Amino acid sequence: MEDNKLSYFFLGLGVGVAVGILFAPKSGEETRRLLRERAEEGTDYVRRKAVDLRDQAVEQVERGKQTIQRQRDQLSAAVEAGRQAYRESVAGEPQA
């Protein structure tokens, strides 16, 4: 989904630049400055999106680690409860 948005953004940026160049009533210097500004805006947008995606990935990894640790703790508790129940049942049986 994010890839589509990014693709559409760059497509729109390219079309906008092309139309701007064709119909620009500005001098070459002004047009180059405008293109440079738009390219910088696009670069900034991509950087922000990359940082957002990285932050989301880090958050998901952290959630995954927490989930695994909780499951590990639950399994350990269940195994220990099983051991304790076994010990109690063996201790409660009469010796032969």
C-alpha positions, 0 to 999 in steps of 0.5 A: 500500500505504501509502495503504491502511494510512493509510486503515485507521488513520484509519478505526480512529481514527474508529471508536475515538473514536465508540465511546469517546464512546458508552460513556465512563463519564468526564465531559465534561472527561475525554472531551475530554482523551482525544479531544485526546490521541488526536488528537495521537497520530494527528497524530504518527503521520502526521508520522512516516510523512510524514518516513519517506516523504520520507526514502525518496523522497530515498534513491531519488532519490539511488540513481537519480542514482548509477545514471545517473552510473554508466551515463554513465561506462560509456558515456563509457568505451565511446565513448572505447575505440571512438575509441581502437580506431579511431585505432589501426586507422587508424594501423596501416593503410599509407598510400596 
